[in-house]
Amino acid sequence: MFNRKDHIICLDDCYGGTNRFLRTIAVNMWKMDVTFFDFSKINDKNMIEIDKILRDNTKAVFIETCTNPTLKSV
């Protein structure tokens, strides 16, 4: 269950419908916070960046693989 002010981390190259849903419905209507992140280049530097974007109110991490349309593998 999500609430206002919850935070979602989402793959930056997710399906267009998912991207639009998060940007328009989740952010504008439900007042949630969404961070888009490139999970395809995980290394020590990016793991530190992931730690920085995780928050106390992070409720979900959304990843799809292979991505649509560029077929990034996560």
Sine and cosine of phi, psi and omega as CSV:
sin_phi,cos_phi,sin_psi,cos_psi,sin_omega,cos_omega
0.00,0.00,0.78,-0.62,0.02,-1.00
-0.97,-0.23,0.49,-0.87,0.04,-1.00
-0.77,-0.64,0.25,-0.97,0.10,-0.99
-0.83,0.56,0.56,-0.83,0.02,-1.00
0.96,0.27,0.05,1.00,0.12,-0.99
-0.95,0.32,0.34,-0.94,-0.07,-1.00
-0.87,-0.50,0.68,-0.73,0.08,-1.00
-0.83,-0.56,0.69,-0.72,0.14,-0.99
-0.97,-0.23,0.78,-0.63,-0.09,-1.00
-0.76,-0.65,0.61,-0.79,0.12,-0.99
-0.80,0.60,0.72,-0.70,-0.08,-1.00
-0.94,0.34,-0.27,0.96,-0.07,-1.00
-0.90,-0.45,0.65,0.76,-0.04,-1.00
-0.98,0.22,0.23,-0.97,0.04,-1.00
-0.76,0.65,0.66,-0.75,-0.08,-1.00
-0.82,0.57,-0.63,0.77,0.02,-1.00
-0.91,0.42,-0.62,0.78,0.05,-1.00
-0.92,0.40,-0.69,0.72,0.02,-1.00
-0.86,0.51,-0.75,0.66,0.00,-1.00
-0.89,0.45,-0.65,0.76,0.03,-1.00
-0.86,0.51,-0.75,0.66,-0.03,-1.00
-0.91,0.42,-0.69,0.73,-0.05,-1.00
-0.95,0.32,-0.56,0.83,-0.07,-1.00
-0.99,-0.13,-0.78,0.63,-0.07,-1.00
-0.99,0.17,-0.83,0.55,-0.08,-1.00
-0.89,0.46,-0.71,0.70,-0.06,-1.00
-0.98,0.18,-0.80,0.59,-0.12,-0.99
-0.98,0.21,-0.67,0.74,-0.07,-1.00
-1.00,0.00,-0.68,0.73,-0.08,-1.00
-1.00,-0.08,-0.09,1.00,0.04,-1.00
0.86,0.51,0.59,0.81,0.08,-1.00
-1.00,0.01,0.24,-0.97,0.03,-1.00
-0.93,-0.38,0.77,-0.63,-0.02,-1.00
-0.83,-0.56,0.76,-0.65,0.08,-1.00
-0.91,-0.41,0.81,-0.58,0.05,-1.00
-0.99,-0.11,0.72,-0.69,-0.13,-0.99
-0.65,-0.76,0.60,-0.80,0.03,-1.00
-1.00,0.05,0.99,-0.13,-0.01,-1.00
-0.99,0.15,-0.08,1.00,-0.08,-1.00
-0.97,0.22,-0.23,0.97,-0.04,-1.00
-0.88,-0.47,0.82,0.58,-0.03,-1.00
-0.97,0.26,0.83,-0.55,0.12,-0.99
-0.49,-0.87,-0.08,-1.00,-0.05,-1.00
-0.85,0.53,-0.65,0.76,-0.01,-1.00
-0.90,0.44,-0.73,0.69,-0.02,-1.00
-0.93,0.37,-0.53,0.85,0.05,-1.00
-0.89,0.46,-0.61,0.79,0.07,-1.00
-0.90,0.43,-0.65,0.76,0.03,-1.00
-0.90,0.43,-0.64,0.77,0.04,-1.00
-0.88,0.47,-0.68,0.73,0.04,-1.00
-0.85,0.53,-0.56,0.83,-0.01,-1.00
-0.95,0.30,-0.49,0.87,-0.04,-1.00
-1.00,-0.03,-0.24,0.97,0.11,-0.99
-0.93,0.37,0.66,-0.75,-0.03,-1.00
-0.75,-0.66,0.22,-0.98,0.07,-1.00
-0.88,0.48,-0.50,0.86,-0.04,-1.00
-0.99,-0.14,0.22,0.97,0.08,-1.00
-0.95,0.32,0.87,-0.50,-0.06,-1.00
-0.95,-0.30,-0.31,0.95,-0.04,-1.00
-0.40,-0.92,0.50,-0.87,0.17,-0.98
-0.83,-0.56,0.87,-0.50,-0.06,-1.00
-0.95,-0.31,0.86,-0.50,0.03,-1.00
-0.73,-0.69,0.70,-0.72,0.15,-0.99
-0.81,-0.58,0.58,-0.82,-0.01,-1.00
-0.54,-0.84,0.66,-0.75,-0.21,0.98
-0.92,0.40,0.53,-0.85,-0.09,-1.00
-0.96,0.27,0.29,-0.96,-0.01,-1.00
-0.87,-0.50,0.87,-0.49,0.30,0.95
-0.95,-0.30,-0.07,1.00,-0.17,-0.98
-1.00,0.02,-0.08,1.00,0.06,-1.00
0.87,0.50,0.59,0.81,0.16,-0.99
-0.90,0.44,0.60,-0.80,0.06,-1.00
-0.96,-0.29,0.81,-0.59,-0.03,-1.00
-0.93,-0.38,0.00,0.00,0.00,0.00
